[in-house]
Amino acid sequence: MLFTRDRIVEAARKATSKDSLLLKTASRQLAEASSNAKPHEKFDIFLSHARLDANIVLGARVELENYGYSVYVDWIEDTHLDRTRVSARTARTLRSRMRQCKGLLYAHTENSAISKWMPWELGYFDGYASRAAILPIADETTNVFKGNEYLGLYPFMSVANSTKTGQSRLWITDPSDSHLYDTLDKWLERGTLSRHS
């Protein structure tokens, strides 16, 4: 099953409602997390996203962290970056940060189509490490992601219970062959998917 917008927004709401007297916005909550960031820290996941999706970014980050993954979000760890302008400095910083991450998840929403940086991040990381996948944020419950244009070439992430343990796990699946899949852990480790029948 893909992550739904409702699930992601609910995770963001829960993260921001921990202080019930002062409800923080998603942008502010994420910005406050930057005070704990280390400049040369390694991350499991580089979360490529549209800046307009602050609540989605917060919810996705919370969900991924709940599964035990460390997540890089540029405007948390590198507050000096200006995503509204394309600059050589920003590109250098993002390339450096991507090299500190095991894999990239491209948070696909209606806003990702207008992002200046997301296609560049996806292409760079795919060329660098071949561990780029789509994190579709669906409007309704579904198990299938059909990406348009080049997004349909990349594997996508979903959540399902393991048949062996019954435990909820994150999975990466090939969009053209549902028998090619692996847990997010294994995919981050190897960069390839295994065939299952």
KEDOMAR-576516 format. One record per residue: residue number from 1; residue in one letter; x, y, z of N, C-alpha, C in turn. Coordinates in pm, 1 decimal, padded with zeros to 6 digits, m for minus. Layout:
N
i,aa,n_xx,n_yy,n_zz,ca_xx,ca_yy,ca_zz,c_xx,c_yy,c_zz
NUM,A,X,Y,Z,X,Y,Z,X,Y,Z
...
This chain:
197
i,aa,n_xx,n_yy,n_zz,ca_xx,ca_yy,ca_zz,c_xx,c_yy,c_zz
1,M,00084.9,m00116.7,00000.0,00000.0,00000.0,00000.0,00090.2,00124.0,00000.0
2,L,00053.2,00222.7,m00080.4,00128.8,00347.3,m00082.9,00092.7,00431.6,00038.7
3,F,00184.7,00519.8,00077.7,00150.3,00616.5,00181.3,00043.1,00708.6,00124.7
4,T,m00061.0,00731.9,00202.1,m00164.9,00824.0,00157.1,m00138.9,00961.7,00215.3
5,R,m00193.1,01060.9,00147.6,m00181.4,01198.5,00196.0,m00236.4,01208.7,00337.7
6,D,m00349.4,01142.9,00365.3,m00409.7,01149.0,00499.1,m00315.2,01092.3,00605.2
7,R,m00249.7,00980.2,00574.3,m00157.2,00918.3,00670.4,m00038.7,01010.0,00697.6
8,I,00017.3,01067.5,00592.6,00134.2,01154.6,00606.2,00098.1,01282.5,00681.3
9,V,m00015.8,01342.5,00646.2,m00058.1,01465.9,00714.1,m00090.7,01437.2,00860.7
10,E,m00147.9,01320.1,00887.9,m00176.5,01281.6,01027.8,m00046.7,01265.7,01106.6
11,A,00055.6,01206.7,01045.2,00185.4,01193.9,01112.9,00243.0,01332.0,01142.4
12,A,00227.5,01424.2,01049.1,00275.1,01562.0,01071.5,00194.9,01627.5,01184.2
13,R,00063.3,01605.6,01184.2,m00021.2,01665.4,01288.3,00018.3,01613.9,01426.1
14,K,00042.5,01483.7,01436.3,00082.9,01426.5,01564.7,00217.9,01482.1,01609.9
15,A,00308.9,01499.4,01514.3,00441.3,01552.5,01548.7,00432.0,01695.9,01597.1
16,T,00341.2,01772.3,01539.4,00330.2,01912.2,01578.9,00240.0,01931.6,01699.7
17,S,00156.7,01831.4,01733.4,00064.6,01849.5,01845.7,00122.3,01801.3,01978.1
18,K,00248.9,01762.9,01979.7,00310.1,01719.6,02105.5,00307.8,01832.7,02207.9
19,D,00315.0,01954.4,02160.9,00302.3,02070.3,02248.5,00163.0,02127.5,02224.4
20,S,00064.4,02077.9,02298.8,m00074.4,02114.9,02272.1,m00105.2,02261.6,02300.3
21,L,m00025.6,02328.8,02381.4,m00050.7,02470.0,02409.5,m00003.7,02559.6,02295.6
22,L,00094.8,02515.4,02223.4,00148.4,02596.4,02113.8,00165.7,02507.1,01991.8
23,L,00061.1,02499.1,01910.2,00065.6,02415.9,01790.6,00160.1,02480.0,01689.0
24,K,00264.2,02405.3,01651.2,00365.4,02457.6,01560.9,00330.7,02421.0,01417.7
25,T,00366.0,02504.7,01323.3,00346.8,02469.7,01183.3,00452.3,02367.7,01144.1
26,A,00425.9,02296.6,01035.9,00521.1,02195.1,00990.0,00654.9,02258.9,00956.0
27,S,00652.8,02374.5,00890.9,00778.7,02440.5,00855.3,00859.2,02474.6,00979.2
28,R,00792.9,02525.1,01080.8,00862.6,02563.7,01203.9,00916.4,02441.0,01276.4
29,Q,00836.2,02334.9,01280.0,00878.8,02210.6,01344.8,01004.3,02156.0,01276.7
30,L,01004.8,02155.9,01143.1,01121.2,02107.5,01070.1,01241.6,02198.1,01093.2
31,A,01218.7,02328.7,01093.6,01329.1,02422.7,01113.6,01392.3,02404.3,01251.7
32,E,01310.3,02376.5,01352.4,01363.5,02356.9,01487.2,01451.3,02232.5,01494.7
33,A,01420.6,02133.1,01412.2,01501.7,02011.0,01411.0,01643.2,02039.9,01362.6
34,S,01661.4,02149.1,01287.5,01793.2,02180.3,01232.5,01895.5,02211.3,01340.9
35,S,01850.6,02253.1,01457.5,01945.3,02284.9,01564.0,02019.5,02160.4,01612.7
36,N,01963.7,02042.6,01585.0,02027.5,01917.5,01626.3,02112.8,01854.5,01517.1
37,A,02113.0,01912.4,01398.0,02182.5,01851.6,01284.2,02333.3,01868.2,01295.5
38,K,02404.2,01766.8,01246.5,02549.7,01770.1,01243.5,02593.5,01789.2,01098.3
39,P,02695.4,01872.4,01072.2,02731.8,01905.2,00934.0,02785.4,01788.8,00851.0
40,H,02845.6,01687.6,00910.7,02903.0,01578.5,00833.0,02836.9,01444.8,00864.1
41,E,02715.2,01450.5,00908.1,02640.7,01331.2,00945.5,02604.0,01249.0,00821.8
42,K,02603.6,01117.6,00836.0,02556.6,01027.0,00731.0,02407.1,01005.0,00750.0
43,F,02336.0,00985.8,00638.9,02191.7,00964.7,00642.6,02156.6,00841.7,00561.0
44,D,02046.9,00778.8,00596.8,01995.9,00668.9,00515.9,01929.9,00722.3,00388.9
45,I,01850.5,00828.3,00405.2,01765.7,00874.6,00295.7,01779.2,01024.7,00273.4
46,F,01797.6,01061.2,00147.6,01787.4,01200.4,00102.4,01643.4,01215.2,00055.0
47,L,01565.2,01300.4,00121.3,01424.1,01318.0,00086.4,01411.8,01434.6,m00010.4
48,S,01394.4,01402.8,m00137.6,01374.9,01503.5,m00241.4,01227.8,01543.0,m00238.3
49,H,01201.0,01671.9,m00233.4,01063.6,01717.1,m00212.5,01044.3,01859.0,m00265.4
50,A,00917.4,01895.5,m00280.9,00881.1,02033.0,m00315.4,00868.5,02112.2,m00185.9
51,R,00927.7,02227.0,m00181.1,00925.4,02310.8,m00060.6,00782.3,02345.8,m00018.5
52,L,00690.3,02350.9,m00115.8,00550.9,02383.6,m00084.6,00482.1,02274.4,m00001.4
53,D,00544.4,02158.1,00008.7,00485.4,02044.2,00079.0,00539.5,02028.2,00220.5
54,A,00549.9,02135.3,00296.5,00610.0,02128.6,00430.3,00541.6,02024.5,00518.6
55,N,00407.9,02019.7,00516.9,00339.4,01922.0,00603.2,00362.4,01778.8,00554.4
56,I,00371.4,01759.9,00423.8,00400.7,01627.5,00367.6,00543.4,01586.9,00405.3
57,V,00636.9,01681.6,00394.1,00777.0,01654.1,00426.4,00790.4,01614.6,00573.1
58,L,00726.4,01689.2,00660.3,00731.3,01656.2,00802.9,00671.7,01517.5,00827.6
59,G,00554.3,01490.5,00770.7,00490.6,01360.3,00790.8,00573.2,01246.2,00735.1
60,A,00630.3,01263.6,00615.9,00713.5,01159.3,00555.4,00838.0,01135.9,00640.0
61,R,00898.1,01244.2,00687.0,01017.4,01232.5,00771.3,00985.3,01156.4,00899.3
62,V,00873.8,01190.8,00962.4,00831.7,01122.8,01086.0,00806.9,00975.0,01059.4
63,E,00734.1,00943.7,00952.7,00705.6,00803.4,00919.1,00834.6,00726.0,00895.9
64,L,00924.9,00781.0,00816.4,01050.7,00712.3,00787.6,01134.8,00694.6,00913.9
65,E,01139.6,00797.3,00997.7,01213.8,00786.3,01123.9,01149.6,00683.0,01216.4
66,N,01016.3,00672.0,01212.9,00948.3,00569.8,01294.0,00988.6,00428.6,01252.8
67,Y,01029.3,00411.7,01128.6,01078.8,00282.6,01080.4,01228.9,00267.6,01103.2
68,G,01291.2,00368.5,01164.5,01431.9,00357.8,01202.2,01532.0,00417.3,01104.9
69,Y,01487.3,00497.8,01009.2,01577.6,00556.1,00909.9,01611.2,00700.1,00944.5
70,S,01734.6,00739.7,00916.1,01772.2,00880.0,00929.7,01744.5,00947.5,00795.9
71,V,01691.7,01070.4,00801.2,01642.4,01137.4,00681.2,01704.1,01276.2,00668.7
72,Y,01763.0,01303.1,00552.2,01816.2,01436.0,00522.6,01708.7,01517.8,00451.3
73,V,01679.5,01635.0,00507.0,01593.3,01734.3,00443.5,01675.4,01862.1,00437.3
74,D,01697.3,01912.5,00318.4,01794.6,02020.9,00298.6,01771.3,02143.0,00385.7
75,W,01649.5,02191.4,00396.0,01628.2,02313.1,00472.0,01618.5,02290.5,00622.1
76,I,01641.3,02165.2,00665.8,01657.7,02138.2,00808.7,01806.8,02138.1,00841.6
77,E,01882.0,02055.8,00768.2,02024.8,02042.7,00796.4,02106.6,02159.6,00743.5
78,D,02063.1,02221.0,00636.6,02137.2,02331.1,00574.2,02045.5,02451.9,00558.4
79,T,02020.0,02518.2,00668.7,01923.4,02628.2,00670.4,01966.1,02746.3,00583.8
80,H,02092.7,02753.9,00548.6,02141.6,02864.4,00466.2,02102.8,02851.0,00319.3
81,L,02056.4,02732.8,00277.8,02021.4,02712.2,00136.5,01894.4,02788.0,00099.6
82,D,01894.7,02844.1,m00020.3,01776.7,02911.4,m00073.7,01726.5,02829.1,m00191.1
83,R,01622.5,02749.1,m00167.3,01569.8,02662.4,m00272.1,01494.4,02739.2,m00378.5
84,T,01467.7,02867.0,m00355.9,01395.6,02943.0,m00457.9,01488.0,02989.4,m00569.5
85,R,01620.3,02979.2,m00548.3,01716.4,03020.4,m00651.6,01809.7,02906.1,m00686.0
86,V,01832.2,02889.3,m00815.0,01928.4,02790.7,m00860.6,02065.6,02856.4,m00859.1
87,S,02157.5,02799.0,m00780.9,02292.1,02857.1,m00775.0,02395.2,02744.5,m00768.3
88,A,02517.0,02776.4,m00807.8,02625.9,02678.2,m00803.2,02653.0,02634.4,m00659.7
89,R,02642.5,02727.7,m00565.9,02666.5,02695.4,m00424.0,02563.9,02594.2,m00373.4
90,T,02436.9,02617.1,m00406.9,02331.8,02524.6,m00365.3,02356.1,02387.3,m00425.8
91,A,02390.9,02383.0,m00554.0,02416.6,02255.8,m00621.6,02533.6,02182.6,m00556.3
92,R,02640.6,02254.7,m00522.8,02756.2,02191.4,m00456.2,02715.9,02131.5,m00322.0
93,T,02640.6,02207.7,m00245.0,02596.6,02159.8,m00113.5,02509.9,02035.5,m00128.1
94,L,02414.3,02038.8,m00221.2,02325.6,01924.6,m00239.0,02399.9,01801.4,m00290.2
95,R,02494.9,01820.4,m00382.1,02575.3,01706.2,m00428.9,02652.5,01644.7,m00313.1
96,S,02711.7,01729.2,m00230.8,02786.9,01681.0,m00115.6,02696.0,01604.1,m00019.8
97,R,02579.2,01658.5,00007.0,02485.2,01593.3,00097.8,02432.5,01462.1,00040.7
98,M,02407.9,01458.9,m00091.2,02359.5,01334.6,m00151.4,02463.9,01224.1,m00137.8
99,R,02590.6,01261.4,m00143.7,02696.4,01161.6,m00127.6,02705.0,01111.3,00017.0
100,Q,02639.6,01178.7,00109.9,02633.8,01135.2,00249.5,02513.1,01045.4,00276.5
101,C,02433.1,01017.6,00173.3,02310.4,00940.3,00189.6,02318.8,00808.3,00113.8
102,K,02254.8,00706.2,00168.3,02253.3,00574.9,00102.9,02157.6,00570.9,m00015.7
103,G,02044.6,00640.8,m00004.3,01944.3,00637.9,m00110.0,01863.8,00765.7,m00113.7
104,L,01792.1,00785.2,m00224.0,01707.4,00902.8,m00240.7,01563.4,00857.3,m00258.7
105,L,01472.7,00922.7,m00187.4,01329.2,00904.4,m00209.1,01272.4,01036.0,m00260.4
106,Y,01205.0,01028.6,m00373.4,01145.7,01143.2,m00442.6,00999.7,01150.6,m00400.5
107,A,00964.4,01246.1,m00312.8,00827.6,01258.5,m00261.1,00737.4,01313.6,m00371.7
108,H,00661.7,01224.9,m00434.4,00579.5,01261.4,m00549.8,00443.4,01313.1,m00505.0
109,T,00419.7,01441.8,m00530.2,00291.4,01507.3,m00502.7,00258.3,01594.1,m00623.6
110,E,00145.2,01663.2,m00618.1,00112.0,01755.1,m00727.8,00211.7,01871.1,m00735.1
111,N,00275.7,01904.6,m00624.2,00373.6,02013.6,m00623.5,00509.9,01973.0,m00678.7
112,S,00539.4,01842.4,m00682.3,00671.6,01801.2,m00730.4,00691.7,01836.2,m00878.3
113,A,00584.0,01847.4,m00953.2,00593.4,01880.7,m01095.9,00646.6,02022.4,m01118.3
114,I,00631.7,02109.9,m01019.5,00677.4,02248.2,m01037.4,00810.4,02276.8,m00967.5
115,S,00866.6,02175.9,m00904.5,00994.0,02194.1,m00834.8,01107.8,02211.2,m00934.7
116,K,01195.3,02306.5,m00908.1,01314.7,02326.8,m00990.5,01422.5,02225.0,m00956.6
117,W,01426.9,02180.5,m00832.1,01537.4,02097.9,m00785.0,01512.0,01947.6,m00793.1
118,M,01388.2,01904.0,m00779.0,01361.6,01760.0,m00767.9,01409.6,01677.8,m00888.1
119,P,01382.1,01718.9,m01011.8,01432.7,01639.3,m01124.7,01585.9,01633.6,m01126.7
120,W,01649.8,01743.6,m01091.8,01795.9,01747.7,m01087.7,01848.6,01652.6,m00979.4
121,E,01787.6,01657.3,m00859.2,01830.4,01569.0,m00750.0,01812.7,01422.2,m00788.6
122,L,01699.5,01389.7,m00848.4,01672.3,01251.5,m00888.2,01775.7,01203.8,m00990.3
123,G,01801.7,01284.9,m01091.7,01898.0,01247.2,m01194.3,02039.5,01235.4,m01139.9
124,Y,02077.8,01331.2,m01055.2,02212.6,01325.9,m00998.3,02230.2,01200.5,m00913.0
125,F,02135.4,01175.9,m00824.3,02151.5,01062.3,m00732.9,02145.8,00929.8,m00808.0
126,D,02060.5,00921.1,m00907.5,02053.0,00799.2,m00987.3,02186.9,00772.4,m01055.6
127,G,02247.6,00875.7,m01110.3,02378.3,00860.0,m01173.2,02488.6,00830.7,m01073.8
128,Y,02478.0,00888.5,m00955.8,02581.1,00872.0,m00852.8,02574.9,00734.4,m00786.6
129,A,02455.8,00693.5,m00742.5,02446.6,00573.7,m00658.9,02346.6,00468.8,m00707.5
130,S,02267.0,00499.0,m00807.7,02165.5,00404.8,m00858.7,02070.6,00356.2,m00749.3
131,R,02046.2,00438.3,m00649.8,01951.7,00404.0,m00543.0,01851.7,00517.6,m00527.8
132,A,01778.2,00544.2,m00635.6,01675.2,00647.3,m00633.6,01540.8,00579.6,m00655.5
133,A,01443.3,00615.3,m00572.3,01309.0,00557.0,m00582.6,01205.9,00666.4,m00558.3
134,I,01085.6,00639.4,m00601.0,00974.7,00733.0,m00585.3,00899.7,00699.3,m00455.8
135,L,00868.3,00802.3,m00379.4,00783.0,00790.1,m00261.1,00650.5,00855.5,m00298.2
136,P,00558.2,00777.5,m00357.8,00431.5,00837.4,m00399.3,00345.5,00870.2,m00278.3
137,I,00288.1,00987.8,m00279.0,00191.4,01026.2,m00176.3,00055.7,01023.5,m00245.1
138,A,m00020.0,00917.3,m00221.7,m00146.3,00894.4,m00292.4,m00261.5,00966.2,m00222.7
139,D,m00361.0,01004.1,m00302.5,m00480.1,01068.2,m00246.3,m00575.4,00966.1,m00185.6
140,E,m00566.2,00841.7,m00230.1,m00651.8,00736.0,m00175.3,m00571.2,00607.3,m00165.3
141,T,m00624.5,00511.2,m00092.4,m00554.4,00385.4,m00069.4,m00538.0,00308.5,m00199.9
142,T,m00414.0,00271.6,m00229.3,m00382.6,00193.7,m00348.8,m00249.5,00122.7,m00327.7
143,N,m00227.2,00018.8,m00406.0,m00100.7,m00055.1,m00400.0,m00012.2,m00027.5,m00520.2
144,V,m00062.0,00049.2,m00615.4,00006.4,00064.6,m00743.0,00045.4,00209.7,m00766.4
145,F,00165.4,00227.4,m00819.8,00210.0,00359.7,m00862.2,00246.2,00352.7,m01010.1
146,K,00182.2,00433.8,m01088.1,00213.1,00445.3,m01230.5,00265.8,00586.7,m01253.3
147,G,00395.1,00601.2,m01248.7,00455.2,00732.4,m01268.2,00447.8,00775.4,m01413.2
148,N,00425.5,00903.7,m01434.4,00423.8,00954.1,m01570.8,00566.0,00987.6,m01615.7
149,E,00587.3,00979.1,m01744.5,00715.3,01008.8,m01806.7,00829.2,00934.1,m01736.5
150,Y,00935.7,01004.5,m01703.6,01055.1,00940.0,m01648.0,01033.5,00883.9,m01507.7
151,L,00933.6,00931.2,m01434.1,00910.4,00878.7,m01299.0,00866.2,00732.6,m01302.6
152,G,00806.8,00690.9,m01412.1,00764.4,00552.4,m01426.2,00879.8,00454.8,m01444.7
153,L,01000.5,00507.3,m01464.0,01118.2,00422.1,m01480.5,01179.4,00379.6,m01347.5
154,Y,01144.2,00450.0,m01241.7,01207.0,00427.3,m01110.9,01122.6,00335.8,m01023.3
155,P,01188.5,00256.6,m00938.3,01112.2,00177.8,m00841.7,01040.1,00271.5,m00744.8
156,F,00940.2,00218.4,m00678.2,00864.4,00301.4,m00584.1,00855.8,00233.1,m00448.1
157,M,00830.7,00314.9,m00345.8,00822.5,00265.4,m00209.0,00677.1,00248.1,m00167.2
158,S,00652.4,00142.9,m00091.9,00520.5,00118.6,m00034.2,00539.5,00059.6,00105.1
159,V,00429.5,00042.5,00174.7,00434.0,m00016.5,00308.2,00340.4,m00137.3,00309.6
160,A,00387.6,m00247.4,00367.8,00306.5,m00369.9,00378.2,00362.1,m00455.0,00490.8
161,N,00280.2,m00545.8,00536.9,00324.5,m00639.0,00640.1,00408.7,m00749.2,00577.0
162,S,00514.2,m00787.0,00644.8,00599.1,m00896.6,00601.1,00521.7,m01027.2,00612.5
163,T,00530.9,m01113.2,00510.2,00462.5,m01242.9,00516.3,00528.5,m01334.4,00619.2
164,K,00655.7,m01311.1,00647.6,00727.1,m01396.1,00743.9,00699.9,m01355.0,00887.9
165,T,00703.7,m01223.2,00914.7,00691.9,m01177.3,01052.9,00559.2,m01109.9,01085.5
166,G,00486.7,m01066.9,00981.3,00363.0,m00992.9,01003.3,00386.3,m00848.1,01041.5
167,Q,00512.5,m00810.4,01052.8,00549.1,m00674.4,01093.0,00542.7,m00580.4,00973.0
168,S,00498.0,m00458.5,00996.4,00491.7,m00357.0,00891.2,00633.0,m00321.0,00845.6
169,R,00656.0,m00324.8,00714.8,00787.7,m00296.3,00657.7,00772.8,m00201.9,00539.5
170,L,00880.2,m00134.2,00505.3,00884.7,m00050.1,00386.0,00948.5,m00131.9,00274.3
171,W,00888.0,m00125.3,00155.7,00930.1,m00206.6,00041.8,00959.3,m00118.1,m00078.4
172,I,01053.1,m00161.0,m00159.9,01082.6,m00096.6,m00287.5,01046.6,m00197.4,m00396.2
173,T,00965.5,m00154.4,m00493.1,00915.2,m00243.3,m00597.3,00942.4,m00185.2,m00735.5
174,D,00978.4,m00271.7,m00827.9,00997.3,m00231.2,m00967.2,00859.7,m00202.1,m01027.5
175,P,00841.4,m00087.0,m01093.9,00708.7,m00053.0,m01145.7,00664.2,m00139.8,m01263.5
176,S,00758.1,m00203.0,m01333.0,00721.5,m00283.6,m01449.4,00714.4,m00433.1,m01418.5
177,D,00754.6,m00473.0,m01298.5,00754.2,m00615.7,m01262.7,00734.3,m00628.2,m01111.3
178,S,00612.7,m00660.8,m01071.2,00581.2,m00667.8,m00927.6,00651.3,m00782.9,m00856.2
179,H,00718.5,m00870.0,m00931.0,00794.7,m00978.4,m00869.1,00937.2,m00935.2,m00834.3
180,L,00975.7,m00814.5,m00872.6,01106.3,m00758.5,m00836.8,01085.6,m00658.8,m00723.3
181,Y,01123.8,m00698.4,m00602.1,01107.2,m00610.3,m00487.0,01199.9,m00653.0,m00375.1
182,D,01216.0,m00564.8,m00279.2,01294.0,m00593.3,m00158.9,01253.8,m00495.6,m00050.6
183,T,01296.0,m00524.1,00070.7,01273.8,m00428.7,00178.8,01359.9,m00305.0,00151.2
184,L,01320.7,m00194.9,00206.9,01399.4,m00072.5,00191.2,01540.7,m00094.1,00243.7
185,D,01555.0,m00167.4,00353.9,01688.2,m00197.6,00409.4,01778.5,m00263.8,00306.3
186,K,01729.0,m00371.1,00246.2,01810.2,m00446.3,00150.2,01841.0,m00362.1,00026.6
187,W,01743.4,m00285.9,m00020.1,01763.8,m00202.1,m00138.0,01868.7,m00094.3,m00110.6
188,L,01863.9,m00032.7,00008.1,01964.0,00068.2,00043.3,02103.3,00006.6,00051.6
189,E,02109.3,m00117.2,00093.9,02236.9,m00186.9,00107.5,02295.1,m00227.3,m00027.8
190,R,02208.7,m00282.8,m00115.8,02258.3,m00339.7,m00241.7,02231.1,m00254.5,m00364.8
191,G,02122.3,m00179.2,m00363.3,02086.3,m00099.0,m00479.6,02017.4,m00177.4,m00589.4
192,T,01988.9,m00303.2,m00565.1,01919.0,m00386.0,m00662.6,01798.8,m00451.4,m00595.8
193,L,01709.7,m00504.5,m00678.8,01590.1,m00572.6,m00628.4,01599.3,m00720.7,m00659.5
194,S,01542.8,m00803.1,m00573.3,01543.4,m00948.0,m00590.9,01412.4,m00994.3,m00654.6
195,R,01421.3,m01103.4,m00728.8,01301.4,m01160.4,m00790.2,01234.4,m01255.4,m00691.0
196,H,01104.2,m01238.2,m00673.3,01023.8,m01323.5,m00586.0,00907.1,m01377.1,m00668.7
197,S,00870.3,m01500.3,m00641.8,00757.4,m01555.8,m00719.0,00632.8,m01566.5,m00634.9
